[in-house]
Amino acid sequence: MKKYLTTIIALGVIVVLLTGFFIAKKAGWLDPAPEATEDPYADVVTGSIFAFFGEDADAFSKVVKIVSTVDGEELTLEKVNGEWQATSHPDLSIVSKNVNSCLNSMRSLNGRVAYSGEMTESKRYEFGFEESTTSLELILSDGASHKVVYGKDNQSGSSRYAWETGTELVYLADKYQLNSTLVDAVDLLDTKIFSFDDNGQISRISITKDGNDYLKLQAVLSTEVDVNRTWRVNYPLERDGNTSTIEALVTSLTSTALAGIEKLGCDDLSKYGLGPARFRVAVTDPHKTIILSIGDMTPDRTCYYVTIDNGSDVYLVKSSAITFTDTPLLNFMSEYIFMVTYTQLKQVDIEVLGRKYLLTYDATGEREDEVFTINGTNVYYDEERDFRGDFKRIGTAMYGLRLSGLADEPAEKGELLCRIRYEEQDGTVNTVECYEREGSTMYFYLNGIYQGGYGNRYLLTSNNTNYGITGTIDHLYEVMGIEDPEAANGG
């Protein structure tokens, strides 16, 4: 029995081996290794899609007109006095070197020949040329015209067919590279909006909001070398400008760039929030004024719709570039009411919360010779009791009177809280007045003229540490060791 079992096992092994042999043979696994064959792409013919560039060495310099039609939208460029201009869209400011870059892309683009032969109507339909709305026509100075039509994508969608009319060659080129040769207005733009030869000569900025005045700034240009301009606010108040904030605005505006084109030759600006514009910014130097009109945000809120110089072309500007709308108007102006240093002063009469003081200043000489008095008392006793520094803090406290908000002038003045009449060394006299406003604020007047806003009452009543006027005066009397009769008058 054991003998027969061994025989059966041996036969089974043989069957398995034979079965494996026939499977391997059928699959070709036992065939000899194939010999090397020729490159399957060896017979592929390639060539320049814009072949005329290679046929005429001067073709690049001969191009004088470009008609680019993309999805039915036509853009015509013409070379005038050596510079490219968008004659189909006169308001479009373009950079000539950007046009030349497009021409370079054209003459360097190669494709694979997809068809060679007569271009019948059926063939033009087959490759998508018959119904194409995208083409590029180049007109040379000798009158020759070369028009390349862009057809449909290939089956994979990675390439696109192109054909120069009048020839018998259809090319298949990488879709991205082929589309990059199209002369798109956005690629030609001079993206700089406020383009001036010297930003340091900008002398005026005017901004309107919803058709009404919003902010007007006027520069005072110095005739001296290396002396920077200063600024004056003409609206909403007549005040000295805050130069640092205004110069930051100038830098922001002159660095703002176009991010794209929304619609060329728009006949209804209102749908972009530009009829009228939400904001209109006019920037002026001695030679020209440039106007930027700002409309609505794009649906994704990344850009604003804008126009330039009241044109009909709608562009895009990054919303992050428009920063002045977030800056309070008060930040553009000097908020200080009392703007005199102690070295300029001769005397100051203060009436604050019922208390009256006369301060005199003699600070025209050397620092150690300065003489100050308060209500007739010299604050310098001797080297051990020199309170002139504490006296100067009163001036610092007065200097702290500043606007914290803008408001229309009240119909009636409230209670007088503080009056400061100060005379300067040159004889100039000014008077600052603070009148009660509801809550904890007060209105400011200078020489009887309303200053356009209000400040906080704690500027009068805070302690010496916080430079309140009454608190600083109280501190001076305290360190001098004498009683202030006026403190009792103020309650």
C-alpha positions in Angstrom: 0.0 0.0 0.0 2.8 2.4 0.8 4.4 1.7 -2.6 1.2 2.8 -4.4 0.9 5.9 -2.2 4.4 7.0 -3.2 3.6 6.5 -6.9 0.4 8.6 -6.6 2.3 11.5 -4.9 4.9 11.4 -7.7 2.3 11.6 -10.4 0.6 14.6 -8.6 3.8 16.5 -8.5 4.4 15.8 -12.3 0.8 17.1 -13.1 1.5 20.3 -11.1 4.8 20.9 -12.8 3.3 20.3 -16.3 0.4 22.6 -15.6 2.8 25.4 -14.5 4.9 24.9 -17.6 2.0 25.4 -20.0 0.7 28.5 -18.1 4.1 30.1 -18.2 4.5 29.3 -21.9 1.1 30.7 -22.7 1.9 33.9 -20.8 5.1 34.3 -22.6 7.2 34.1 -19.5 9.5 31.5 -21.1 10.1 33.5 -24.3 13.5 34.9 -24.9 14.1 38.6 -23.8 13.0 41.0 -26.6 15.7 42.9 -28.4 15.9 46.7 -28.2 13.6 48.5 -30.7 13.5 52.1 -32.0 12.2 55.0 -29.9 8.4 55.0 -30.4 8.4 58.8 -30.6 11.2 58.9 -33.2 8.8 59.6 -36.0 7.1 62.5 -34.2 7.6 65.8 -36.1 7.9 69.0 -34.1 8.1 72.6 -35.2 7.6 76.3 -34.3 3.9 77.2 -34.1 4.7 80.8 -35.0 7.0 79.6 -37.8 7.3 82.9 -39.6 9.7 84.1 -36.8 12.2 81.5 -37.9 11.6 82.2 -41.6 12.4 85.9 -41.3 15.2 86.9 -38.9 13.8 90.4 -38.7 10.2 89.4 -38.0 10.3 90.3 -34.3 11.2 93.9 -35.0 8.8 94.1 -37.9 5.7 93.4 -35.7 3.8 96.7 -35.5 0.3 95.5 -34.6 -1.2 92.7 -32.5 -4.8 91.7 -32.5 -5.5 89.3 -29.6 -9.0 87.8 -29.4 -9.7 85.8 -26.3 -13.1 84.2 -26.0 -14.4 86.9 -28.3 -12.9 89.8 -26.4 -10.6 91.7 -28.7 -7.5 93.7 -27.6 -5.5 95.6 -30.3 -2.0 96.8 -29.6 0.0 99.1 -32.0 3.5 100.3 -31.9 3.6 104.1 -31.9 7.0 105.9 -31.9 8.6 102.7 -30.7 6.2 102.2 -27.7 3.2 99.8 -27.6 -0.2 101.3 -27.0 -3.6 99.6 -26.5 -5.4 101.4 -29.3 -8.6 99.4 -28.7 -8.6 100.6 -25.1 -7.0 104.0 -24.9 -7.3 104.2 -21.1 -5.3 101.1 -20.6 -1.8 101.9 -19.5 0.6 99.2 -20.6 4.3 98.5 -20.4 6.1 98.0 -23.7 8.5 95.4 -22.4 5.6 93.2 -21.3 4.4 93.1 -24.9 7.9 92.2 -26.1 7.9 89.4 -23.5 4.7 88.0 -25.1 6.3 88.1 -28.5 9.4 86.3 -27.2 7.0 83.6 -25.8 5.5 83.2 -29.3 8.7 82.8 -31.2 10.1 80.2 -28.8 7.0 78.0 -28.6 7.2 74.6 -30.3 4.5 72.0 -30.8 4.0 68.5 -32.2 2.6 68.2 -35.7 -0.8 66.7 -35.3 -1.9 67.0 -38.9 -0.3 67.8 -42.2 -2.5 68.3 -45.2 -5.3 70.3 -46.7 -7.3 72.2 -44.1 -10.8 71.4 -45.3 -13.9 72.6 -43.5 -14.4 69.2 -41.8 -10.8 69.3 -40.6 -11.3 72.8 -39.2 -14.3 71.5 -37.3 -12.4 68.4 -36.2 -9.7 70.5 -34.5 -12.1 73.2 -33.2 -10.8 76.0 -35.5 -14.1 76.7 -37.3 -16.0 77.8 -34.2 -13.0 79.2 -32.3 -13.3 82.6 -30.6 -9.6 82.8 -29.6 -6.9 83.8 -32.0 -3.7 85.9 -32.3 -3.0 88.0 -35.4 0.4 89.7 -35.9 0.8 92.4 -38.6 4.3 93.2 -39.8 5.6 96.6 -41.1 5.7 95.2 -44.6 2.0 94.5 -44.5 2.3 90.7 -44.0 -0.3 89.2 -41.6 0.0 86.0 -39.6 -3.0 84.7 -37.7 -2.8 81.7 -35.4 -6.2 80.2 -34.4 -6.4 78.4 -31.1 -8.6 75.2 -31.3 -9.9 72.7 -28.8 -8.1 70.6 -26.2 -6.9 67.1 -26.9 -8.6 64.2 -25.3 -6.6 64.3 -22.1 -7.1 68.1 -21.8 -3.4 68.7 -21.3 -2.7 70.1 -24.8 -4.4 72.4 -27.3 -4.4 72.6 -31.1 -3.1 75.6 -32.9 -3.1 76.5 -36.6 -1.8 79.4 -38.6 -4.4 80.2 -41.3 -3.2 79.6 -44.8 -0.9 76.8 -43.9 -1.3 72.9 -43.9 0.1 72.2 -40.5 -1.9 71.7 -37.2 0.2 71.7 -34.0 -0.6 70.2 -30.6 1.1 72.1 -27.8 1.1 72.1 -24.1 -2.0 73.9 -23.1 -0.5 76.2 -20.5 2.4 77.2 -22.7 0.2 77.9 -25.7 -2.3 79.9 -23.6 0.6 82.0 -22.2 1.3 83.4 -25.6 -2.1 85.0 -25.7 -1.7 88.8 -25.2 -3.8 89.3 -22.1 -4.3 92.9 -20.9 -3.6 92.0 -17.3 -0.1 90.8 -18.3 0.6 94.1 -20.0 -0.6 96.5 -17.3 1.5 99.1 -15.7 0.3 98.0 -12.3 1.5 101.1 -10.5 -1.4 103.5 -10.0 0.1 106.6 -8.5 3.1 106.9 -10.7 5.1 110.1 -10.1 8.6 111.0 -11.0 9.3 112.1 -7.4 6.9 111.1 -4.6 8.6 113.7 -2.5 6.9 116.4 -4.7 3.4 115.2 -4.0 1.6 118.3 -2.7 -2.1 117.5 -2.3 -4.3 114.5 -1.4 -8.1 114.8 -1.7 -10.4 112.0 -0.7 -14.2 112.0 -1.1 -16.6 109.5 0.3 -20.0 108.8 -1.3 -19.5 112.0 -3.3 -18.8 114.2 -0.3 -15.6 115.6 1.0 -13.9 113.3 3.4 -10.2 114.4 3.8 -8.1 117.2 2.2 -4.4 117.4 2.8 -2.1 120.1 1.6 1.7 119.9 1.7 4.0 122.8 2.5 7.1 122.1 0.3 10.3 123.5 1.7 12.7 125.3 -0.6 15.6 124.4 1.6 17.8 121.3 0.8 17.2 118.3 3.0 14.2 119.9 4.7 11.2 117.6 4.5 7.7 118.9 3.6 5.1 119.5 6.3 1.3 119.0 6.0 -1.8 121.0 6.6 -5.3 119.5 7.0 -7.9 121.5 5.1 -10.8 119.2 5.8 -12.6 118.1 7.9 -10.8 120.7 10.0 -8.3 123.5 9.4 -5.4 122.2 11.4 -1.7 121.3 11.2 -1.3 117.8 9.8 0.2 114.8 11.6 3.2 114.4 9.3 4.1 110.9 10.2 0.5 109.6 9.6 0.2 111.5 6.3 3.6 110.4 5.0 2.5 106.8 5.8 -0.6 107.4 3.7 1.6 108.7 0.9 3.7 105.6 1.0 0.7 103.3 1.1 -0.9 105.0 -1.9 2.2 105.1 -4.0 2.8 101.5 -3.4 -0.7 100.4 -4.2 -0.8 98.2 -7.4 -3.4 96.8 -9.7 -4.1 93.1 -9.1 -6.0 92.4 -12.2 -8.7 93.4 -14.7 -12.4 92.9 -14.1 -13.9 94.5 -17.2 -12.5 96.6 -20.0 -14.8 99.3 -21.4 -17.5 98.8 -18.9 -20.7 100.6 -19.8 -22.4 100.3 -16.4 -20.0 101.1 -13.5 -22.8 101.1 -11.0 -22.9 97.3 -10.7 -19.3 97.5 -9.4 -20.2 100.2 -6.8 -18.4 102.8 -9.0 -21.3 105.0 -10.1 -20.6 107.0 -8.0 -17.6 105.5 -6.3 -17.5 104.7 -2.6 -14.2 106.5 -2.3 -12.4 108.8 -4.7 -8.7 109.5 -4.1 -6.9 112.3 -6.0 -3.2 112.7 -5.6 -1.4 115.7 -7.1 2.2 116.8 -7.7 3.3 120.0 -9.6 2.7 118.3 -13.0 -0.4 116.1 -12.8 -3.3 114.6 -10.8 -4.0 110.9 -10.7 -7.4 109.7 -9.5 -8.3 106.3 -8.0 -12.0 105.5 -7.6 -12.9 102.7 -5.3 -16.1 100.7 -5.4 -17.5 97.5 -3.9 -15.5 94.5 -2.8 -15.4 91.4 -4.8 -17.7 88.6 -3.5 -14.7 86.8 -1.9 -13.8 90.2 -0.3 -10.1 89.9 -1.4 -10.2 92.9 -3.8 -11.9 96.2 -4.5 -13.2 97.2 -7.9 -11.5 100.4 -9.0 -11.2 102.8 -12.0 -8.3 105.2 -12.8 -8.7 108.8 -13.9 -12.5 108.4 -14.3 -12.0 105.8 -17.0 -14.4 102.9 -18.0 -12.0 100.1 -17.4 -12.6 98.3 -14.2 -9.6 96.9 -12.4 -8.9 95.0 -9.1 -6.9 96.2 -6.2 -6.2 94.0 -3.2 -8.4 95.0 -0.3 -5.4 94.7 2.1 -3.8 97.6 0.2 -6.6 100.1 0.9 -5.8 101.0 4.5 -6.8 104.7 4.9 -10.5 103.7 5.4 -9.5 102.1 8.7 -7.6 105.2 9.9 -9.6 107.6 12.1 -9.6 111.1 10.5 -8.2 112.6 13.7 -5.0 110.6 13.2 -4.2 112.7 10.1 -4.1 115.9 12.1 -2.3 117.4 15.1 -4.6 116.7 18.0 -2.9 119.2 20.3 -4.4 122.5 21.3 -1.6 124.0 23.3 1.5 123.7 21.0 4.2 125.8 22.7 7.4 124.8 24.5 8.4 126.6 27.7 11.4 128.3 26.0 9.0 130.2 23.8 6.8 131.4 26.6 6.8 134.7 28.4 3.8 134.3 30.7 0.7 132.2 31.0 -2.6 133.1 32.8 -4.5 130.0 33.8 -8.0 129.8 35.1 -8.9 126.2 35.7 -11.9 125.0 37.7 -12.2 128.3 39.5 -8.5 128.5 40.4 -6.3 131.3 38.9 -2.5 131.3 38.3 0.0 133.5 36.6 3.1 131.8 35.4 6.1 133.7 34.2 9.0 132.3 32.1 12.5 133.5 31.5 14.2 130.7 29.7 16.1 132.6 26.9 19.5 132.2 28.5 21.5 129.3 29.8 19.6 126.5 31.4 21.0 127.1 34.9 19.9 130.8 34.6 16.2 130.0 33.9 13.7 131.8 36.1 10.1 130.7 36.6 7.4 132.0 39.0 3.9 131.0 39.9 1.7 133.7 41.4 4.8 135.7 42.2 6.7 132.9 43.8 10.1 132.0 42.4 10.3 128.2 42.2 14.1 128.3 42.5 15.0 128.8 46.2 18.6 127.5 46.1 20.7 124.6 44.8 19.2 122.4 47.4 15.6 123.5 46.7 15.3 123.8 42.9 11.7 123.1 41.8 12.1 124.4 38.2 11.6 120.8 36.9 8.3 120.5 38.8 7.3 123.9 37.4 8.0 122.7 33.8 5.6 119.8 34.3 2.8 122.4 34.3 3.7 123.3 30.7 3.8 119.6 29.8 0.3 119.2 31.3 -1.0 122.1 29.2 0.7 120.6 26.2 -1.3 117.5 26.9 -4.6 119.2 26.1 -5.5 117.4 22.9 -8.5 116.2 20.8 -9.7 112.7 21.4 -12.7 112.9 19.0 -14.3 115.0 16.3 -17.8 116.6 16.7 -19.9 119.4 15.2 -19.7 122.7 17.1 -22.4 122.8 19.9 -25.2 125.3 19.5 -24.4 126.7 23.0 -21.2 126.6 25.0 -21.4 124.8 28.3 -19.7 125.8 31.5 -16.1 127.2 31.2 -13.8 124.7 32.8 -10.4 126.2 31.8 -9.0 129.2 30.1 -5.3 129.5 29.3 -4.0 132.8 27.9 -0.4 132.6 26.9 2.0 135.2 25.6 5.2 134.2 23.7 8.5 135.9 23.8 7.8 137.5 20.4 4.6 139.0 21.7 2.2 136.6 20.2 -0.9 136.0 22.4 -3.3 133.1 22.1 -6.1 131.8 24.3 -7.2 128.2 24.8 -10.7 127.6 26.3 -12.3 124.3 27.4 -16.1 124.2 27.8 -18.1 121.4 29.4 -19.5 118.7 27.2 -21.8 115.9 28.3 -20.2 113.2 30.3 -16.5 113.4 31.0 -15.4 115.4 28.0 -15.0 119.1 27.1 -15.0 121.1 23.9 -11.9 123.0 22.7 -11.7 126.6 21.4 -8.6 128.5 20.3 -8.9 132.3 20.1 -12.7 131.9 20.1 -12.7 129.5 17.2 -14.1 126.0 17.7 -11.4 123.4 17.1 -13.7 120.7 15.7 -13.8 118.3 18.6 -13.4 117.5 22.2 -11.0 116.0 24.8 -11.2 114.3 28.1 -11.8 116.3 31.3 -9.2 114.3 33.2 -6.6 116.3 31.4 -7.5 119.0 33.9 -8.0 117.0 37.0 -5.6 114.1 37.0 -2.7 113.9 39.4 0.9 114.9 38.9 1.9 111.4 37.7 -0.7 111.6 34.9 0.1 115.2 34.1 -3.3 116.7 35.1 -3.1 120.5 35.2 -4.5 120.9 38.7 -2.7 117.8 40.1 0.6 119.1 38.7 0.1 122.5 40.3 -0.8 120.9 43.6 2.3 118.8 43.5 4.5 121.9 42.9 3.1 123.7 45.9 3.5 120.5 47.9 7.2 120.1 47.2 7.8 123.8 47.7 6.2 123.4 51.1 3.8 126.3 50.9 0.0 126.5 50.9 -1.9 127.2 47.6 -4.8 129.6 48.4 -6.3 128.9 45.0 -6.8 125.2 45.8 -9.5 126.3 48.3 -11.1 128.5 45.6 -11.4 125.5 43.3 -13.1 123.4 46.0 
